[in-house]
Amino acid sequence: MQTLPDYLQSDLDIVFVGINPGAYSAKLGLYFATARNRFWPALNHSGIILSGHDLGPGDEARMNRVGVGFTDVVKRPSSSASSLRAADYRQDAPTLKANLLKYQPLVVCFNGLTAYKNYLRYAEGTKVSPALGAQERRIGTSRIFVVPSSSPANAAYSLEVLADWYVRLGEYRDRTKIQRNG
């Protein structure tokens, strides 16, 4: 099975966690590669990652070098997250948790409530209905933040609204960094 590599290492400020790789993204080996996915445009519009140019699919390794990582709750690619089965989450969510505990990023950012809810259910064994934004729960020492899904299937959120959520994420990262460094 061809899937997306994890971009995880120690000392990351933010790790973005998608629900699973889209089939097209997995084929190209790039996160959020579908042109209609609004992850990269919203991230660029928000200004939280200063790079000197617009970021896009293929910039994952560059972002990893400046403190941003990528991974997924489920590693099996699909053309739609709705095709994922409970067995996919049972298999992969505990691995995600182990990886996040190993690398301890400052902030874990789930791309969508569905990704976070399924992580909680299958990695933490709890069923809750979280809201968007900062979460009380942690993964080890890592703080958790949830943004609306950037998937084109989530048309309820405009590009501007998504970008605003990334601005909030950046502010949360900055506050958390100050708190952690004392």
Secondary structure, DSSP 8 states (H G I E B T S, - for coil): ------B--TT-SEEEEESS-BHHHHHHT-TT-STT--HHHHHHHHT-S--SS---TT-HHHHHHTTEEEEES----BS-GGG--HHHHHHHHHHHHHHHHHH--SEEEEESHHHHHHHIIIII-------SEEEEEEETTEEEEEE---STT-TTS-HHHHHHHHHHHHHHHHHHHHHHH-
